[in-house]
Amino acid sequence: MALFIFLGICLSCLIFLFLWNQHHGKGKLPPGPIPLPIVGNILQVDLKNISKSLSLLAKEYGPVFTVYLGMKPTVVLYGYEALKEALLDRGDEFSGKMQSAILSKVSQGLGIAFSNGETWKQTRRFSFMVLRSMRMGKKTIEDRIQEEVLCLVEALRKTNGCPCDPSFLLSCVPCNVISAVIFQHCFDYNDVLFKDFMERFGSTKLLASPWTQLCSAYPVLYYLPGSHNEYFKIYSEQKNFFLMEIKRHQESLNLSSPQDFIDHFLIKMEKEKHNKKSEFTVDNLIITIADLFGAGTETTSSTMKYGLLLLLKHPEVTAKIQEEIARVIGSHRRPCMQDRNHMPYTDAVLHEIQRYIDFVPIPAPRTTTQDVQFRGYHIPKGTGVMTCLTSVLHDDKEFPHQEKFDPGHFLDERGNLKNSDYFMAFSVDDISKLL
């Protein structure tokens, strides 16, 4: 009995010391709910609807508050003003990437999406430069998009008007466009290799499983059996596929005439082959390719899918788009990017689709790159920072009918496109803007 009493006293002291350390030892962090030992505030957050949980906490603690998802603090930014001040006005201080155990294991700190420091700066700058140059080449990215849309239309015609689920076809379009930019070739939609490749991209949903999220919070768990191991396996298969393409490019590389993204990267590698600290390696190229596919495929295909569903639900919106298409483009030529300036209603609908579906309500967390004084609080270097884009895209002051699908949110009184600083579809500087 005495032993149990002693253990109970020790446990109580540990709990007290933990709570004291969180709220007094780091008392300058923004306020937030009191965390429990080990689990933090996980029991107070609905993992199936994190945005709603953060909304309730923001009402109690304000636009900047702290939660513990595990034993480490995460500062939450809620609302446009807080996000703008941190991510735009003071972007460098909040530009670090949160390294979860699972994503760190597969990315190895390389690529664009989950890298930091010099690796991120050089890889991102190089990717921007190459993709920008490819927009102006003999065969631009716009040309590739137009060609792929024709393939999609032909595939839909083959259904002969029968009911079908277009999800796979809508995924093929952006994937093939990116493939053309990176590999210099596209796939037939019925190609078995292509279908396997597309299925691997569906593995990202494994990251949303409760077990995988638990593994991210407690790294020691990913040594146990679980769905995260399936993700590791699929990601490894993806990397092998990319490596096969890289080897094919190496065999046919013309240093004076790069044809695609891989060629440009390999030429950069050749130029820096004597630089032992070069960020341009085969490993970095593999992860960068995976990042570009991951950023451009799922976001685009899902936006198109939800867009179709919204147009089916709102036939009056569809009719206005059809009228604008007939008036500006007609039926004798393909649409092009220049048409966008003359189609404000269609442009507004595209903006509203992305605002309404709120595809990425909580982007990947960031970290502070240095000790930060923010709104009277002290946020230590390396602290996790979570942003809630839902709070911006569904701000009822900027978007009066924020719960409704209303293209008028992006139109002025004259029917012209009205730009909004609150339009943050994926993030302030997300990787998908590269494409």
Helices and strands as residue ranges (DSSP letters): H 2-20, I 21-25, G 42-44, H 50-61, E 64-68, E 73-78, H 80-83, I 84-89, G 91-94, E 96-97, H 101-107, H 117-135, H 141-157, H 167-183, H 192-201, G 202-208, H 210-217, G 219-223, H 227-252, H 261-271, H 282-313, H 315-328, G 337-342, H 344-357, E 366-367, E 372-374, E 377-379, E 384-388, H 390-393, G 407-410, G 431-434
